[in-house]
Every structure is written in C-alpha cells, then in structure tokens.
Amino acid sequence: MNIAFDAAWVAAVLFCALRLGAVLALTPVLTGIALPPRMTVLLILSLSAILVMGGVVQPAPLPHDLLALLLSGLAELATGALLAFAIFVAFAAFSLAGKLLDIQIGFSVGSIFDPITRTRSPVLASTLDLFAIAAFFALNAHHMLLRGLAYSLERVPLGRMVELASPELLARQFGLVFIHGLLLAAPVAFCLLLVDVGLAVLSRNIPQLNVFILSIPIKIVIGLSMLALMAQMAGPLLRRMFDAIFQFWSQVLG
C-alpha cells in the first residue's frame, strides 16, 4: 500500500492552524471553557484540515528555504492576532463594566479567581466575563466566527500578511471597549448613584445614623436586582457588541 504525502497540503494545514490558533488562543472563546491543551490543539488542527479539504483554503506553494517558511508562519500569527484583537475588545467591555459596578456596589474590596484572565478579580468582573462567553455561544456568534475565519482565508492567502488600511481602525475599535462597557454599566450605575444621593440626604438629616453600614446591603440588593433586570433586556446591545467584531474583520480584510 502506497501512502501519498502532499507537502503542500500539510503546509497549508499548518499555516491555517497558526492563524486559527492565534485567534482562539488570544481570546476568551476557548480559554474560558478551560479545555485541556491537547484538546485545544486537536480542535485547531481538525478545523484547519476541514477548511483545507473543503476547498476553502487552496494549498499554497511550499516556501523553498527556512527563512521564507518562518516569515510565512509569522505572517499567519500576525494576521490571527489582528483578527483576535476585535474579539478581545468585545470581551474587554464586559470586564470594564464589571469593574465599574464592583467599585460602586462595594465588591471591589474582595476578589476571586477569574478563569478567563487567570488572575484574581472582583466578583462582578469575573461573573460578567463568564456571562460574555455564555452570551457569545447563545447568540450563535461562534457560527459567525467560523464563517469569518473562512472568509479571512479566502481574502488573505496563506503565508501573507494582511494589509491594514489605516491605524485609525484599531483606535476606533479599541474605543468600543469604553463605549460598550459604559453602556452595559450605565443603568445599574445610575440607580446606584441615586441610592448614594438618597443616603447622603438621609445622613444629613439623621447624623446619628451609621449610613456607611446601612448602605452596604442596600447597594448590593439594588445593584444585583438592577443587573438581573438589565440582563433580560440586554439582547440587542450584546448583538451589537458581537456584530462589531465582524464589522472590523470586513473592514480589515476588505
């Protein structure tokens, strides 16, 4: 039995795996699920092989020397990192909103282990990070992610670096961290501001009342209640945040 070995096909799978690996490794899409490293590598290689066998990726000519091979690999990593930037921005908005609410509610004095960032972070920041991953899959954004990766392989051939039209695209996309983060936190933050104003008036009229101790349970109950209420109506905003990922991809890829 003869086994045919196509070096160009193997190179296409490996280059494709570098791009997909950079996208998935630099974002919380897979890191938040805490898959074993072997499973992650196997998943990336399987997706790459499917894309190549499905005709989405045409096997590129194999570089003739080691330097060209390394440059092609670095180009794939850079392209994957650029695509991962938009995904990271969307998830960073959830972390920003969580940290803002942690400060206002008072949860910032304590911290727990965040499985997304692998660091210790306040309660709501970690909770919203996990909620972002759940919402990403619930809204079928992972389907759009796979289609976007296939589109990037069609627009940018393997071994080539994507050409960024303008650095302004990166600055505009990074600004969405603050825009979307504030939009997520604004309803709860405004209610907590009203609570602070009411407690300040109460403290002014009843000086002997320990408002600081009284405010802790009140702000926790109101803050969590408003956050739960907002979660039921946040669908359009979440869709807008995840759609911004692929809008950036379409602008970068052309």
TANOR-V42422 format. One record per helix or strand. SS is the DSSP state (@ for helix, = for strand). FROM is the first residue (numbers start at 1). TO is the last residue. If there is no record, write none. Layout:
BEGIN
[[SS;FROM;TO] [SS;FROM;TO]]
END
This chain:
BEGIN
[[@;7;25] [@;28;31] [@;37;53] [@;66;105] [@;107;109] [=;112;114] [=;119;121] [@;123;138] [@;141;155] [@;168;205] [@;211;231] [@;235;253]]
END
